[in-house]
Amino acid sequence: MNSREKKLLAVLVVVAVLAAADRLWEFSQKGISAPDADKVMADARTAATNTAAAVSALPLKTGEQYALFGAQRTAVQNPFIPALNIAVPDAAASGAASGGALQYTGYIAVGSRLLAIIGGMEYAVGDAIPSTGDVVRAISGTAVRLFSPSKNAEWELTYSGDDF
């Protein structure tokens, strides 16, 4: 953890402690009652907006700005499957021309080994996709080369992720 991250973490802890102290002070003055959920959510949104604005005003490097932008972006429920457009692949759906219902949404580098994310699951070179029987032959950033034993042919499944 670098010094900038330590400072941001310290600011986060201070803000959390002050918010808790303020809440306790408010309850001690009025007596403890059930908080209004809408007010609490509005306060949380205001605090998050103010914190994001304060962090955005800091002199950030390009990589830090990219990370901040990514953190503020709304994520889908499963980041490996684009926007709940989930199609269940079956053996008849895969094909060399269209790629069927399979979606290649990214890859993960683990040391020198690459794992392709196809249909929300991770596959290495040599792994077979259970729903189609296709075998992963090669993985790159733009496509996965697959071998279909039923058609005795290789085909490419191109990247279908949503980069920003």
Secondary structure, DSSP 8 states (H G I E B T S, - for coil): --HHHHHHHHHHHHHHHHHHHHHHHHHHHH------HHHHHHHHHHHHHHHHHHHHTS---HHHHHHHHHHHS---SSTTSGGG------TTT--TTT-TT--EEEEEEETTEEEEEETTEEE-TT-B-TTT--EEEEE-SSEEEEEETTTTEEEEEEB-----
